Amino acid sequence: MSNPELPARPKRFSMIRSFVAADFLTLGNGACGSGSVLAAMQYLVTHEARWLVLAMALLPVALVLDFADGRVARWRRRSSILGADLDSLADVISFGLAPAAVGFAAGLRGELDVVILLYFVACGISRLARFNATASDLADESGKVKYFEGTPIPTSVFIVLLLAGLHFAGQLRPGDIWLGTWTIGSWVLHPLTILYALSGSAMISTIRVPKI
């Protein structure tokens, strides 16, 4: 005999059943970001350029999926209770961790490079957390958010596209990275990594960016 005070046991795979079409696009975004990280790791192991190219190529695909999930949700006028959280978690991987992993694999591995890459990831996490916490305050009467505070984290894809261009131009070779190398004390910094610092700082700034 069941106890009426206990909540009903959820159905099997009830979480998956609650997903809508937009959620699967979001999961695709996260899968692309995760695949990019794994491809970057494979490049470091094998030194085969195709893995670095794959790591870079997956992030524009993640961007398309990130853009599409919101469009599909608005078009079908359906979103799940997990939609916003899924989107933020996928974005942290695809546009925070993965671009940092690509930069590291591409040769930005000096001590100060690593510090900046970690700063970039931390800024991305903070940017998404702030948006989730303040979205209701930024929304208008219809519930729509009209602007972002700080640059959106997907803008990091532009850094990856620059790295891709440098790779194909032969300017990411070991010991011959574009803009050269600085040595500060015993620590190494590639000036190219400063782009990550600028991107991260823009994310946590109070710049208002209209939402498309």
C-alpha positions as a Python dict, from the first residue, in 0.01 Angstrom:
ca = {
    (1, 'M'): (0, 0, 0),
    (2, 'S'): (147, 336, -106),
    (3, 'N'): (202, 615, 140),
    (4, 'P'): (-8, 918, 35),
    (5, 'E'): (241, 1152, 201),
    (6, 'L'): (524, 1049, -33),
    (7, 'P'): (551, 1227, -370),
    (8, 'A'): (472, 1021, -677),
    (9, 'R'): (772, 849, -826),
    (10, 'P'): (868, 1022, -1153),
    (11, 'K'): (829, 826, -1474),
    (12, 'R'): (1136, 676, -1636),
    (13, 'F'): (1331, 925, -1847),
    (14, 'S'): (1091, 1198, -1736),
    (15, 'M'): (1366, 1458, -1769),
    (16, 'I'): (1436, 1363, -2130),
    (17, 'R'): (1064, 1362, -2203),
    (18, 'S'): (1037, 1716, -2073),
    (19, 'F'): (1290, 1844, -2328),
    (20, 'V'): (1162, 2043, -2624),
    (21, 'A'): (1324, 2086, -2966),
    (22, 'A'): (1525, 2389, -2854),
    (23, 'D'): (1681, 2189, -2569),
    (24, 'F'): (1825, 1932, -2810),
    (25, 'L'): (1984, 2213, -3010),
    (26, 'T'): (2133, 2343, -2684),
    (27, 'L'): (2270, 1997, -2605),
    (28, 'G'): (2419, 1992, -2955),
    (29, 'N'): (2590, 2320, -2872),
    (30, 'G'): (2740, 2164, -2557),
    (31, 'A'): (2843, 1853, -2748),
    (32, 'C'): (3028, 2065, -3004),
    (33, 'G'): (3210, 2250, -2727),
    (34, 'S'): (3303, 1927, -2553),
    (35, 'G'): (3418, 1778, -2883),
    (36, 'S'): (3634, 2084, -2940),
    (37, 'V'): (3808, 2036, -2603),
    (38, 'L'): (3869, 1666, -2677),
    (39, 'A'): (3999, 1745, -3027),
    (40, 'A'): (4239, 2004, -2881),
    (41, 'M'): (4366, 1740, -2636),
    (42, 'Q'): (4408, 1492, -2921),
    (43, 'Y'): (4612, 1748, -3112),
    (44, 'L'): (4847, 1787, -2816),
    (45, 'V'): (4895, 1410, -2809),
    (46, 'T'): (4930, 1341, -3183),
    (47, 'H'): (5046, 1680, -3322),
    (48, 'E'): (4822, 1613, -3622),
    (49, 'A'): (4693, 1947, -3750),
    (50, 'R'): (4355, 1803, -3845),
    (51, 'W'): (4262, 1774, -3477),
    (52, 'L'): (4337, 2141, -3412),
    (53, 'V'): (4135, 2237, -3719),
    (54, 'L'): (3846, 2023, -3595),
    (55, 'A'): (3866, 2183, -3250),
    (56, 'M'): (3838, 2525, -3413),
    (57, 'A'): (3569, 2427, -3663),
    (58, 'L'): (3332, 2286, -3401),
    (59, 'L'): (3293, 2622, -3225),
    (60, 'P'): (3126, 2811, -3513),
    (61, 'V'): (2889, 2513, -3535),
    (62, 'A'): (2819, 2553, -3162),
    (63, 'L'): (2749, 2923, -3225),
    (64, 'V'): (2493, 2838, -3495),
    (65, 'L'): (2321, 2592, -3261),
    (66, 'D'): (2326, 2847, -2977),
    (67, 'F'): (2158, 3102, -3203),
    (68, 'A'): (1912, 2845, -3337),
    (69, 'D'): (1787, 2718, -2999),
    (70, 'G'): (1650, 3059, -2903),
    (71, 'R'): (1492, 3105, -3245),
    (72, 'V'): (1326, 2765, -3232),
    (73, 'A'): (1199, 2825, -2878),
    (74, 'R'): (1040, 3155, -2984),
    (75, 'W'): (906, 3010, -3308),
    (76, 'R'): (740, 2714, -3136),
    (77, 'R'): (659, 2923, -2828),
    (78, 'R'): (779, 2640, -2610),
    (79, 'S'): (1066, 2623, -2364),
    (80, 'S'): (1139, 2375, -2088),
    (81, 'I'): (1196, 2451, -1723),
    (82, 'L'): (1562, 2357, -1774),
    (83, 'G'): (1611, 2561, -2091),
    (84, 'A'): (1792, 2863, -1946),
    (85, 'D'): (2021, 2653, -1728),
    (86, 'L'): (2101, 2415, -2014),
    (87, 'D'): (2190, 2710, -2233),
    (88, 'S'): (2424, 2863, -1975),
    (89, 'L'): (2602, 2535, -1901),
    (90, 'A'): (2649, 2461, -2272),
    (91, 'D'): (2780, 2814, -2332),
    (92, 'V'): (3037, 2783, -2052),
    (93, 'I'): (3182, 2479, -2231),
    (94, 'S'): (3155, 2597, -2592),
    (95, 'F'): (3246, 2963, -2553),
    (96, 'G'): (3445, 2962, -2229),
    (97, 'L'): (3643, 2643, -2177),
    (98, 'A'): (3673, 2534, -2541),
    (99, 'P'): (3822, 2860, -2679),
    (100, 'A'): (4073, 2855, -2391),
    (101, 'A'): (4160, 2491, -2472),
    (102, 'V'): (4204, 2580, -2840),
    (103, 'G'): (4434, 2869, -2750),
    (104, 'F'): (4640, 2646, -2522),
    (105, 'A'): (4666, 2375, -2788),
    (106, 'A'): (4760, 2634, -3052),
    (107, 'G'): (5069, 2730, -2851),
    (108, 'L'): (4958, 2982, -2589),
    (109, 'R'): (5113, 2779, -2311),
    (110, 'G'): (5340, 3022, -2129),
    (111, 'E'): (5285, 3071, -1757),
    (112, 'L'): (5118, 3409, -1806),
    (113, 'D'): (4921, 3273, -2101),
    (114, 'V'): (4768, 3012, -1870),
    (115, 'V'): (4684, 3275, -1608),
    (116, 'I'): (4503, 3482, -1871),
    (117, 'L'): (4319, 3180, -2014),
    (118, 'L'): (4195, 3090, -1665),
    (119, 'Y'): (4089, 3451, -1613),
    (120, 'F'): (3899, 3437, -1943),
    (121, 'V'): (3710, 3123, -1839),
    (122, 'A'): (3630, 3273, -1497),
    (123, 'C'): (3494, 3585, -1667),
    (124, 'G'): (3272, 3374, -1890),
    (125, 'I'): (3131, 3185, -1593),
    (126, 'S'): (3072, 3512, -1407),
    (127, 'R'): (2908, 3671, -1711),
    (128, 'L'): (2655, 3390, -1744),
    (129, 'A'): (2584, 3379, -1372),
    (130, 'R'): (2516, 3754, -1368),
    (131, 'F'): (2281, 3727, -1664),
    (132, 'N'): (2084, 3443, -1506),
    (133, 'A'): (2056, 3633, -1178),
    (134, 'T'): (1954, 3965, -1333),
    (135, 'A'): (1753, 3859, -1639),
    (136, 'S'): (1421, 3925, -1468),
    (137, 'D'): (1536, 4274, -1367),
    (138, 'L'): (1648, 4355, -1723),
    (139, 'A'): (1324, 4232, -1882),
    (140, 'D'): (1056, 4473, -2002),
    (141, 'E'): (680, 4444, -1945),
    (142, 'S'): (655, 4160, -2197),
    (143, 'G'): (926, 3964, -2017),
    (144, 'K'): (1178, 4009, -2299),
    (145, 'V'): (1536, 4110, -2223),
    (146, 'K'): (1631, 4392, -2462),
    (147, 'Y'): (2004, 4412, -2392),
    (148, 'F'): (2298, 4222, -2249),
    (149, 'E'): (2511, 4366, -1971),
    (150, 'G'): (2865, 4293, -2082),
    (151, 'T'): (2947, 4133, -2415),
    (152, 'P'): (2782, 3792, -2473),
    (153, 'I'): (3014, 3496, -2416),
    (154, 'P'): (2965, 3357, -2772),
    (155, 'T'): (3170, 3653, -2901),
    (156, 'S'): (3475, 3446, -2801),
    (157, 'V'): (3429, 3256, -3127),
    (158, 'F'): (3587, 3554, -3304),
    (159, 'I'): (3914, 3481, -3121),
    (160, 'V'): (3898, 3122, -3243),
    (161, 'L'): (3836, 3239, -3600),
    (162, 'L'): (4144, 3462, -3575),
    (163, 'L'): (4347, 3167, -3447),
    (164, 'A'): (4219, 2960, -3738),
    (165, 'G'): (4330, 3228, -3984),
    (166, 'L'): (4674, 3246, -3822),
    (167, 'H'): (4702, 2867, -3829),
    (168, 'F'): (4635, 2847, -4202),
    (169, 'A'): (4873, 3139, -4259),
    (170, 'G'): (5148, 2947, -4079),
    (171, 'Q'): (5175, 3198, -3795),
    (172, 'L'): (5108, 2961, -3505),
    (173, 'R'): (5422, 2754, -3540),
    (174, 'P'): (5610, 2661, -3219),
    (175, 'G'): (5854, 2939, -3140),
    (176, 'D'): (5708, 3161, -3414),
    (177, 'I'): (5363, 3268, -3293),
    (178, 'W'): (5215, 3590, -3433),
    (179, 'L'): (5315, 3898, -3229),
    (180, 'G'): (5605, 3709, -3078),
    (181, 'T'): (5687, 3619, -2719),
    (182, 'W'): (5753, 3828, -2410),
    (183, 'T'): (5953, 3705, -2113),
    (184, 'I'): (5869, 3874, -1785),
    (185, 'G'): (6111, 3748, -1523),
    (186, 'S'): (6095, 3372, -1565),
    (187, 'W'): (5736, 3379, -1697),
    (188, 'V'): (5641, 3366, -2064),
    (189, 'L'): (5358, 3558, -2229),
    (190, 'H'): (5247, 3556, -2591),
    (191, 'P'): (5090, 3899, -2664),
    (192, 'L'): (4824, 3720, -2869),
    (193, 'T'): (4680, 3590, -2542),
    (194, 'I'): (4592, 3947, -2440),
    (195, 'L'): (4292, 3916, -2673),
    (196, 'Y'): (4150, 3664, -2426),
    (197, 'A'): (4203, 3909, -2140),
    (198, 'L'): (4024, 4184, -2333),
    (199, 'S'): (3738, 3951, -2427),
    (200, 'G'): (3693, 3832, -2069),
    (201, 'S'): (3703, 4186, -1931),
    (202, 'A'): (3440, 4298, -2182),
    (203, 'M'): (3213, 4013, -2067),
    (204, 'I'): (3214, 4128, -1705),
    (205, 'S'): (3191, 4497, -1791),
    (206, 'T'): (2872, 4702, -1765),
    (207, 'I'): (2863, 4773, -2139),
    (208, 'R'): (2507, 4743, -2268),
    (209, 'V'): (2480, 4536, -2584),
    (210, 'P'): (2138, 4527, -2758),
    (211, 'K'): (1999, 4174, -2780),
    (212, 'I'): (1925, 4065, -3136),
}
